[in-house]
Amino acid sequence: MVLNSIAFIPDGNRRFAQKQGISLLNAYKLGTRKAWEVFDWLNNYPEIKTGTFYTLSLENLQRKQTELKLLYRIFERELDKIKSSGLFEKNRIQMKFIGRLDLLPKKLREKIAEAEKFTEGFKNKKMNLAIGYTGRTEIIDAAKKIAEQYKQGNIDLDKITTDTFQQFLYSDFKNPDLIVRTSGTKRLSGFLTYQSAYSELYFLEKYWPEINRTDLDNAIQDFYARERKFGK
């Protein structure tokens, strides 16, 4: 049993701000910095080829505009670091974004496109960021793609299987072997609904900005201590 694909629900930034008595802006900055640290820590596990992060759910887009604008500015700034950091180029990490990207501001969409373009030739590892995402909507959008292909006579419905269906999702990557969620909340909240059918789950009581390298190591060690039967 090898851990090839890991996913994260980085929860608890707002509660961390309340706990520490700091601004939401500073909490999000710390949360973003933590994401960069996790990116780096994952490079110490050569067997992990795919990492997926739940950055912003589709439901999150209903938050107050003041908070969303704050988040968008942070995202834009961090996307500029993909080239300058050297992390993605050095480790040959391909960046993909999944979700209803059309709902995002134009400037953010442009920076997302630039990041994907810059890393598209990197094939050693894949990093997915789910933004404007929810799993049920992804499944609905995939079904619409199949219906359109069928209407055009380009697809045989008998050929649609659990494997081929996955090709119509936002991005076709290896299903997560392990999903880690911070903040003590024990649910997936619509994250990778189709892909997580047999994922192992690991819940941390710490808020996202509080986790450290040992927490990641413990989650991975816990995974390897489990026995995965996939219903057999």
CYANA upper distance limits for C-alpha pairs under 8 A (distance plus 0.5 A):
  1 MET  CA    224 TYR  CA      7.83
  1 MET  CA    228 ARG  CA      8.42
  2 VAL  CA     47 GLU  CA      7.64
  2 VAL  CA    224 TYR  CA      8.28
  3 LEU  CA     47 GLU  CA      6.99
  3 LEU  CA     48 ILE  CA      6.43
  3 LEU  CA    177 ASP  CA      6.55
  3 LEU  CA    178 LEU  CA      7.94
  3 LEU  CA    220 ILE  CA      8.48
  3 LEU  CA    223 PHE  CA      8.40
  3 LEU  CA    224 TYR  CA      8.36
  4 ASN  CA     47 GLU  CA      6.07
  4 ASN  CA     48 ILE  CA      4.72
  4 ASN  CA     49 LYS  CA      5.91
  4 ASN  CA     50 THR  CA      6.96
  4 ASN  CA    174 LYS  CA      8.36
  4 ASN  CA    176 PRO  CA      8.19
  4 ASN  CA    177 ASP  CA      7.30
  5 SER  CA     48 ILE  CA      6.13
  5 SER  CA     49 LYS  CA      6.55
  5 SER  CA     50 THR  CA      5.09
  5 SER  CA     51 GLY  CA      6.42
  5 SER  CA    174 LYS  CA      6.87
  5 SER  CA    175 ASN  CA      7.11
  5 SER  CA    176 PRO  CA      5.12
  5 SER  CA    177 ASP  CA      5.87
  5 SER  CA    178 LEU  CA      7.34
  6 ILE  CA     48 ILE  CA      7.63
  6 ILE  CA     50 THR  CA      6.80
  6 ILE  CA     51 GLY  CA      5.53
  6 ILE  CA     52 THR  CA      7.01
  6 ILE  CA    176 PRO  CA      5.60
  6 ILE  CA    177 ASP  CA      6.42
  6 ILE  CA    178 LEU  CA      5.44
  6 ILE  CA    179 ILE  CA      6.40
  6 ILE  CA    180 VAL  CA      8.26
  7 ALA  CA     51 GLY  CA      5.93
  7 ALA  CA     52 THR  CA      4.94
  7 ALA  CA     53 PHE  CA      6.25
  7 ALA  CA     54 TYR  CA      8.43
  7 ALA  CA    176 PRO  CA      6.55
  7 ALA  CA    178 LEU  CA      6.78
  7 ALA  CA    179 ILE  CA      5.15
  7 ALA  CA    180 VAL  CA      6.72
  8 PHE  CA     51 GLY  CA      8.32
  8 PHE  CA     52 THR  CA      6.74
  8 PHE  CA     53 PHE  CA      5.38
  8 PHE  CA     54 TYR  CA      6.79
  8 PHE  CA    179 ILE  CA      6.11
  8 PHE  CA    180 VAL  CA      5.32
  8 PHE  CA    181 ARG  CA      6.30
  9 ILE  CA     53 PHE  CA      6.68
  9 ILE  CA     54 TYR  CA      5.64
  9 ILE  CA     55 THR  CA      8.21
  9 ILE  CA    179 ILE  CA      8.00
  9 ILE  CA    180 VAL  CA      6.71
  9 ILE  CA    181 ARG  CA      5.09
  9 ILE  CA    182 THR  CA      7.09
  9 ILE  CA    188 LEU  CA      8.29
  9 ILE  CA    191 PHE  CA      8.39
 10 PRO  CA     53 PHE  CA      7.80
 10 PRO  CA     54 TYR  CA      7.21
 10 PRO  CA     55 THR  CA      7.89
 10 PRO  CA    181 ARG  CA      6.64
 10 PRO  CA    182 THR  CA      6.26
 10 PRO  CA    207 TYR  CA      8.37
 10 PRO  CA    208 TRP  CA      5.74
 11 ASP  CA    181 ARG  CA      7.15
 11 ASP  CA    182 THR  CA      5.72
 11 ASP  CA    183 SER  CA      6.05
 11 ASP  CA    207 TYR  CA      6.84
 11 ASP  CA    208 TRP  CA      6.09
 12 GLY  CA     16 PHE  CA      6.40
 12 GLY  CA    182 THR  CA      7.38
 12 GLY  CA    183 SER  CA      5.61
 12 GLY  CA    207 TYR  CA      5.21
 12 GLY  CA    208 TRP  CA      6.19
 12 GLY  CA    209 PRO  CA      8.39
 13 ASN  CA     17 ALA  CA      6.82
 13 ASN  CA     24 LEU  CA      8.28
 13 ASN  CA     27 ALA  CA      6.25
 13 ASN  CA     28 TYR  CA      6.66
 13 ASN  CA     31 GLY  CA      6.91
 13 ASN  CA    207 TYR  CA      7.10
 13 ASN  CA    208 TRP  CA      6.79
 13 ASN  CA    209 PRO  CA      7.24
 14 ARG  CA     18 GLN  CA      7.03
 14 ARG  CA     24 LEU  CA      6.78
 14 ARG  CA     27 ALA  CA      7.34
 14 ARG  CA     28 TYR  CA      8.33
 15 ARG  CA     19 LYS  CA      6.60
 15 ARG  CA    207 TYR  CA      8.10
 16 PHE  CA     20 GLN  CA      6.56
 16 PHE  CA     27 ALA  CA      7.27
 16 PHE  CA    207 TYR  CA      6.69
 16 PHE  CA    209 PRO  CA      7.94
 17 ALA  CA     21 GLY  CA      6.21
 17 ALA  CA     22 ILE  CA      5.51
 17 ALA  CA     23 SER  CA      6.52
 17 ALA  CA     24 LEU  CA      6.25
 17 ALA  CA     26 ASN  CA      8.19
 17 ALA  CA     27 ALA  CA      5.83
 18 GLN  CA     22 ILE  CA      7.15
 22 ILE  CA     26 ASN  CA      7.05
 22 ILE  CA     27 ALA  CA      7.37
 23 SER  CA     27 ALA  CA      6.86
 24 LEU  CA     28 TYR  CA      6.64
 25 LEU  CA     29 LYS  CA      6.70
 25 LEU  CA     70 LEU  CA      7.58
 26 ASN  CA     30 LEU  CA      6.67
 27 ALA  CA     31 GLY  CA      6.61
 27 ALA  CA    209 PRO  CA      8.04
 28 TYR  CA     32 THR  CA      6.55
 28 TYR  CA     71 LEU  CA      8.10
 28 TYR  CA     74 ILE  CA      8.47
 29 LYS  CA     33 ARG  CA      6.66
 29 LYS  CA     74 ILE  CA      7.84
 30 LEU  CA     34 LYS  CA      6.64
 30 LEU  CA    209 PRO  CA      6.30
 31 GLY  CA     35 ALA  CA      6.91
 31 GLY  CA    208 TRP  CA      6.79
 31 GLY  CA    209 PRO  CA      5.27
 32 THR  CA     36 TRP  CA      7.14
 32 THR  CA     78 GLU  CA      8.44
 33 ARG  CA     37 GLU  CA      6.96
 34 LYS  CA     38 VAL  CA      6.71
 34 LYS  CA    208 TRP  CA      7.98
 34 LYS  CA    209 PRO  CA      6.35
 34 LYS  CA    211 ILE  CA      8.37
 35 ALA  CA     39 PHE  CA      6.69
 36 TRP  CA     40 ASP  CA      6.85
 37 GLU  CA     41 TRP  CA      6.67
 38 VAL  CA     42 LEU  CA      6.60
 38 VAL  CA    213 ARG  CA      8.25
 39 PHE  CA     43 ASN  CA      7.41
 40 ASP  CA     44 ASN  CA      8.02
 40 ASP  CA     87 LEU  CA      8.23
 41 TRP  CA     45 TYR  CA      8.21
 41 TRP  CA    213 ARG  CA      7.37
 42 LEU  CA     46 PRO  CA      8.39
 42 LEU  CA     48 ILE  CA      7.66
 43 ASN  CA     48 ILE  CA      8.44
 43 ASN  CA     91 ASN  CA      8.09
 48 ILE  CA    125 LYS  CA      8.39
 49 LYS  CA    124 ASN  CA      7.59
 49 LYS  CA    125 LYS  CA      5.15
 49 LYS  CA    126 LYS  CA      6.71
 50 THR  CA    125 LYS  CA      6.35
 50 THR  CA    126 LYS  CA      5.29
 50 THR  CA    127 MET  CA      6.34
 50 THR  CA    128 ASN  CA      8.20
 50 THR  CA    173 PHE  CA      8.14
 50 THR  CA    174 LYS  CA      7.69
 51 GLY  CA    126 LYS  CA      6.92
 51 GLY  CA    127 MET  CA      5.37
 51 GLY  CA    128 ASN  CA      6.69
 52 THR  CA    127 MET  CA      6.28
 52 THR  CA    128 ASN  CA      4.96
 52 THR  CA    129 LEU  CA      6.33
 52 THR  CA    130 ALA  CA      7.81
 53 PHE  CA    127 MET  CA      8.47
 53 PHE  CA    128 ASN  CA      6.73
 53 PHE  CA    129 LEU  CA      5.48
 53 PHE  CA    130 ALA  CA      6.52
 54 TYR  CA    129 LEU  CA      6.73
 54 TYR  CA    130 ALA  CA      5.37
 54 TYR  CA    131 ILE  CA      7.34
 54 TYR  CA    133 TYR  CA      8.43
 54 TYR  CA    191 PHE  CA      7.48
 55 THR  CA    129 LEU  CA      6.56
 55 THR  CA    130 ALA  CA      5.88
 55 THR  CA    131 ILE  CA      5.79
 56 LEU  CA     60 ASN  CA      6.54
 56 LEU  CA     61 LEU  CA      8.11
 56 LEU  CA    130 ALA  CA      6.97
 56 LEU  CA    131 ILE  CA      4.98
 56 LEU  CA    132 GLY  CA      6.02
 56 LEU  CA    133 TYR  CA      7.13
 57 SER  CA     61 LEU  CA      7.43
 57 SER  CA    130 ALA  CA      7.87
 57 SER  CA    131 ILE  CA      6.44
 57 SER  CA    132 GLY  CA      5.38
 57 SER  CA    133 TYR  CA      5.11
 57 SER  CA    134 THR  CA      6.27
 58 LEU  CA     62 GLN  CA      8.26
 58 LEU  CA     99 GLY  CA      8.37
 58 LEU  CA    100 ARG  CA      8.04
 58 LEU  CA    131 ILE  CA      7.85
 58 LEU  CA    132 GLY  CA      4.71
 58 LEU  CA    133 TYR  CA      5.22
 58 LEU  CA    134 THR  CA      6.11
 59 GLU  CA     63 ARG  CA      8.35
 59 GLU  CA    132 GLY  CA      8.18
 59 GLU  CA    134 THR  CA      8.27
 60 ASN  CA    132 GLY  CA      8.00
 61 LEU  CA     68 LEU  CA      7.67
 61 LEU  CA    132 GLY  CA      7.26
 63 ARG  CA     67 GLU  CA      7.35
 63 ARG  CA     68 LEU  CA      7.15
 64 LYS  CA     68 LEU  CA      6.87
 65 GLN  CA     69 LYS  CA      6.42
 66 THR  CA     70 LEU  CA      6.83
 67 GLU  CA     71 LEU  CA      6.80
 68 LEU  CA     72 TYR  CA      6.55
 69 LYS  CA     73 ARG  CA      6.70
 70 LEU  CA     74 ILE  CA      6.95
 71 LEU  CA     75 PHE  CA      6.63
 72 TYR  CA     76 GLU  CA      6.59
 72 TYR  CA    108 LEU  CA      7.44
 73 ARG  CA     77 ARG  CA      6.74
 74 ILE  CA     78 GLU  CA      6.66
 75 PHE  CA     79 LEU  CA      6.56
 75 PHE  CA    108 LEU  CA      8.04
 76 GLU  CA     80 ASP  CA      7.07
 76 GLU  CA    107 LYS  CA      8.43
 76 GLU  CA    108 LEU  CA      6.40
 76 GLU  CA    111 LYS  CA      7.18
 77 ARG  CA     81 LYS  CA      7.55
 78 GLU  CA     82 ILE  CA      7.68
 79 LEU  CA    111 LYS  CA      7.04
 79 LEU  CA    112 ILE  CA      7.65
 79 LEU  CA    115 ALA  CA      7.25
 80 ASP  CA     84 SER  CA      7.54
 80 ASP  CA    111 LYS  CA      8.04
 81 LYS  CA     85 SER  CA      5.80
 82 ILE  CA     86 GLY  CA      7.55
 82 ILE  CA     87 LEU  CA      7.81
 82 ILE  CA     88 PHE  CA      7.06
 82 ILE  CA    115 ALA  CA      7.25
 83 LYS  CA     88 PHE  CA      8.02
 83 LYS  CA     89 GLU  CA      8.14
 83 LYS  CA    115 ALA  CA      8.32
 83 LYS  CA    118 PHE  CA      8.02
 86 GLY  CA     90 LYS  CA      6.29
 87 LEU  CA     91 ASN  CA      6.62
 87 LEU  CA     93 ILE  CA      8.47
 88 PHE  CA     92 ARG  CA      5.97
 88 PHE  CA     93 ILE  CA      5.28
 88 PHE  CA     94 GLN  CA      7.69
 88 PHE  CA    119 THR  CA      7.75
 89 GLU  CA     93 ILE  CA      7.15
 89 GLU  CA    119 THR  CA      7.92
 89 GLU  CA    122 PHE  CA      7.84
 91 ASN  CA    124 ASN  CA      7.54
 91 ASN  CA    125 LYS  CA      8.10
 92 ARG  CA    119 THR  CA      8.17
 92 ARG  CA    122 PHE  CA      4.98
 92 ARG  CA    123 LYS  CA      6.50
 92 ARG  CA    124 ASN  CA      5.68
 92 ARG  CA    125 LYS  CA      6.90
 93 ILE  CA    119 THR  CA      7.24
 93 ILE  CA    122 PHE  CA      5.89
 93 ILE  CA    123 LYS  CA      6.94
 93 ILE  CA    124 ASN  CA      6.42
 93 ILE  CA    125 LYS  CA      5.12
 93 ILE  CA    126 LYS  CA      5.87
 93 ILE  CA    127 MET  CA      7.10
 94 GLN  CA    116 GLU  CA      7.82
 94 GLN  CA    119 THR  CA      5.30
 94 GLN  CA    120 GLU  CA      6.16
 94 GLN  CA    121 GLY  CA      7.62
 94 GLN  CA    122 PHE  CA      5.51
 94 GLN  CA    123 LYS  CA      6.69
 94 GLN  CA    124 ASN  CA      8.12
 94 GLN  CA    125 LYS  CA      6.60
 94 GLN  CA    126 LYS  CA      5.16
 94 GLN  CA    127 MET  CA      6.50
 95 MET  CA    115 ALA  CA      7.37
 95 MET  CA    116 GLU  CA      6.05
 95 MET  CA    119 THR  CA      6.44
 95 MET  CA    120 GLU  CA      7.69
 95 MET  CA    126 LYS  CA      6.51
 95 MET  CA    127 MET  CA      5.40
 95 MET  CA    128 ASN  CA      6.41
 95 MET  CA    129 LEU  CA      8.22
 96 LYS  CA    116 GLU  CA      6.50
 96 LYS  CA    126 LYS  CA      7.91
 96 LYS  CA    127 MET  CA      6.72
 96 LYS  CA    128 ASN  CA      5.24
 96 LYS  CA    129 LEU  CA      6.85
 96 LYS  CA    171 SER  CA      8.24
 97 PHE  CA    101 LEU  CA      8.47
 97 PHE  CA    112 ILE  CA      7.84
 97 PHE  CA    116 GLU  CA      8.34
 97 PHE  CA    128 ASN  CA      6.07
 97 PHE  CA    129 LEU  CA      5.34
 97 PHE  CA    130 ALA  CA      6.33
 97 PHE  CA    131 ILE  CA      7.41
 98 ILE  CA    128 ASN  CA      7.46
 98 ILE  CA    129 LEU  CA      6.72
 98 ILE  CA    130 ALA  CA      5.27
 98 ILE  CA    131 ILE  CA      6.73
 98 ILE  CA    132 GLY  CA      8.37
 98 ILE  CA    133 TYR  CA      7.26
 98 ILE  CA    170 TYR  CA      6.02
 98 ILE  CA    171 SER  CA      7.11
 99 GLY  CA    130 ALA  CA      6.28
 99 GLY  CA    131 ILE  CA      5.89
 99 GLY  CA    132 GLY  CA      5.53
 99 GLY  CA    133 TYR  CA      4.64
 99 GLY  CA    134 THR  CA      7.64
 99 GLY  CA    138 GLU  CA      7.71
 99 GLY  CA    170 TYR  CA      7.21
100 ARG  CA    104 LEU  CA      8.26
100 ARG  CA    131 ILE  CA      7.76
100 ARG  CA    132 GLY  CA      5.62
100 ARG  CA    133 TYR  CA      6.55
101 LEU  CA    109 ARG  CA      7.35
101 LEU  CA    131 ILE  CA      7.55
101 LEU  CA    132 GLY  CA      6.78
102 ASP  CA    109 ARG  CA      8.08
103 LEU  CA    132 GLY  CA      7.71
104 LEU  CA    108 LEU  CA      7.10
104 LEU  CA    109 ARG  CA      6.83
104 LEU  CA    132 GLY  CA      8.02
105 PRO  CA    109 ARG  CA      6.80
106 LYS  CA    110 GLU  CA      6.71
107 LYS  CA    111 LYS  CA      6.92
108 LEU  CA    112 ILE  CA      6.68
109 ARG  CA    113 ALA  CA      6.71
110 GLU  CA    114 GLU  CA      6.75
111 LYS  CA    115 ALA  CA      6.68
112 ILE  CA    116 GLU  CA      6.78
113 ALA  CA    117 LYS  CA      6.57
114 GLU  CA    118 PHE  CA      6.57
115 ALA  CA    119 THR  CA      6.83
116 GLU  CA    120 GLU  CA      6.19
133 TYR  CA    137 THR  CA      8.04
133 TYR  CA    138 GLU  CA      7.97
133 TYR  CA    191 PHE  CA      8.38
134 THR  CA    138 GLU  CA      6.87
134 THR  CA    190 GLY  CA      5.71
134 THR  CA    191 PHE  CA      6.55
134 THR  CA    192 LEU  CA      7.93
134 THR  CA    193 THR  CA      8.45
135 GLY  CA    139 ILE  CA      6.89
135 GLY  CA    190 GLY  CA      5.46
135 GLY  CA    191 PHE  CA      5.96
135 GLY  CA    192 LEU  CA      5.60
135 GLY  CA    193 THR  CA      5.12
135 GLY  CA    194 TYR  CA      7.28
136 ARG  CA    140 ILE  CA      6.80
136 ARG  CA    190 GLY  CA      7.27
136 ARG  CA    193 THR  CA      7.02
137 THR  CA    141 ASP  CA      6.57
138 GLU  CA    142 ALA  CA      6.64
138 GLU  CA    169 LEU  CA      6.77
138 GLU  CA    170 TYR  CA      7.26
139 ILE  CA    143 ALA  CA      6.70
139 ILE  CA    169 LEU  CA      7.34
139 ILE  CA    194 TYR  CA      7.73
140 ILE  CA    144 LYS  CA      6.79
141 ASP  CA    145 LYS  CA      6.87
141 ASP  CA    169 LEU  CA      8.03
142 ALA  CA    146 ILE  CA      6.88
142 ALA  CA    165 PHE  CA      8.14
142 ALA  CA    168 PHE  CA      5.45
142 ALA  CA    169 LEU  CA      5.78
142 ALA  CA    170 TYR  CA      8.20
143 ALA  CA    147 ALA  CA      6.66
143 ALA  CA    168 PHE  CA      8.29
144 LYS  CA    148 GLU  CA      6.64
145 LYS  CA    149 GLN  CA      6.69
145 LYS  CA    168 PHE  CA      7.28
146 ILE  CA    150 TYR  CA      6.57
146 ILE  CA    155 ILE  CA      8.10
146 ILE  CA    168 PHE  CA      7.81
147 ALA  CA    151 LYS  CA      6.58
148 GLU  CA    152 GLN  CA      6.83
149 GLN  CA    153 GLY  CA      6.82
149 GLN  CA    154 ASN  CA      5.70
149 GLN  CA    155 ILE  CA      6.26
150 TYR  CA    154 ASN  CA      6.18
150 TYR  CA    155 ILE  CA      5.56
150 TYR  CA    156 ASP  CA      7.51
150 TYR  CA    157 LEU  CA      7.93
155 ILE  CA    159 LYS  CA      8.27
156 ASP  CA    160 ILE  CA      7.82
159 LYS  CA    164 THR  CA      8.02
160 ILE  CA    164 THR  CA      6.06
160 ILE  CA    165 PHE  CA      6.39
161 THR  CA    165 PHE  CA      6.28
162 THR  CA    166 GLN  CA      7.10
163 ASP  CA    167 GLN  CA      7.84
164 THR  CA    168 PHE  CA      8.11
165 PHE  CA    169 LEU  CA      7.82
166 GLN  CA    172 ASP  CA      6.63
167 GLN  CA    171 SER  CA      7.74
167 GLN  CA    172 ASP  CA      5.90
168 PHE  CA    172 ASP  CA      8.11
175 ASN  CA    195 GLN  CA      5.57
175 ASN  CA    196 SER  CA      7.09
175 ASN  CA    199 SER  CA      8.13
176 PRO  CA    195 GLN  CA      7.37
176 PRO  CA    196 SER  CA      6.89
176 PRO  CA    199 SER  CA      6.31
177 ASP  CA    198 TYR  CA      7.90
177 ASP  CA    199 SER  CA      5.33
177 ASP  CA    200 GLU  CA      6.49
178 LEU  CA    199 SER  CA      5.82
178 LEU  CA    200 GLU  CA      5.15
178 LEU  CA    201 LEU  CA      6.33
178 LEU  CA    202 TYR  CA      7.82
178 LEU  CA    223 PHE  CA      7.61
179 ILE  CA    199 SER  CA      7.06
179 ILE  CA    200 GLU  CA      6.71
179 ILE  CA    201 LEU  CA      5.50
179 ILE  CA    202 TYR  CA      6.69
180 VAL  CA    201 LEU  CA      6.61
180 VAL  CA    202 TYR  CA      5.30
180 VAL  CA    203 PHE  CA      6.35
180 VAL  CA    204 LEU  CA      7.94
180 VAL  CA    219 ALA  CA      8.00
181 ARG  CA    185 THR  CA      7.87
181 ARG  CA    186 LYS  CA      8.07
181 ARG  CA    188 LEU  CA      8.47
181 ARG  CA    201 LEU  CA      8.42
181 ARG  CA    202 TYR  CA      6.92
181 ARG  CA    203 PHE  CA      5.49
181 ARG  CA    204 LEU  CA      6.63
182 THR  CA    203 PHE  CA      6.46
182 THR  CA    204 LEU  CA      5.13
182 THR  CA    205 GLU  CA      6.55
182 THR  CA    206 LYS  CA      6.25
182 THR  CA    207 TYR  CA      5.97
182 THR  CA    208 TRP  CA      6.04
183 SER  CA    203 PHE  CA      8.35
183 SER  CA    204 LEU  CA      6.63
183 SER  CA    205 GLU  CA      5.43
183 SER  CA    206 LYS  CA      5.48
183 SER  CA    207 TYR  CA      4.77
183 SER  CA    208 TRP  CA      7.11
184 GLY  CA    203 PHE  CA      6.66
184 GLY  CA    204 LEU  CA      5.99
184 GLY  CA    205 GLU  CA      4.53
184 GLY  CA    206 LYS  CA      7.18
184 GLY  CA    207 TYR  CA      8.20
185 THR  CA    203 PHE  CA      7.81
185 THR  CA    205 GLU  CA      8.27
186 LYS  CA    203 PHE  CA      6.94
191 PHE  CA    196 SER  CA      8.49
192 LEU  CA    196 SER  CA      6.14
193 THR  CA    197 ALA  CA      7.76
195 GLN  CA    199 SER  CA      8.40
198 TYR  CA    230 PHE  CA      6.86
200 GLU  CA    223 PHE  CA      7.66
202 TYR  CA    219 ALA  CA      7.03
206 LYS  CA    210 GLU  CA      6.45
206 LYS  CA    211 ILE  CA      6.80
207 TYR  CA    211 ILE  CA      7.42
211 ILE  CA    215 ASP  CA      6.58
211 ILE  CA    216 LEU  CA      8.33
212 ASN  CA    216 LEU  CA      7.30
213 ARG  CA    217 ASP  CA      6.75
214 THR  CA    218 ASN  CA      6.51
215 ASP  CA    219 ALA  CA      6.74
216 LEU  CA    220 ILE  CA      6.79
217 ASP  CA    221 GLN  CA      6.58
218 ASN  CA    222 ASP  CA      6.49
219 ALA  CA    223 PHE  CA      6.81
220 ILE  CA    224 TYR  CA      6.96
221 GLN  CA    225 ALA  CA      6.83
222 ASP  CA    226 ARG  CA      7.17
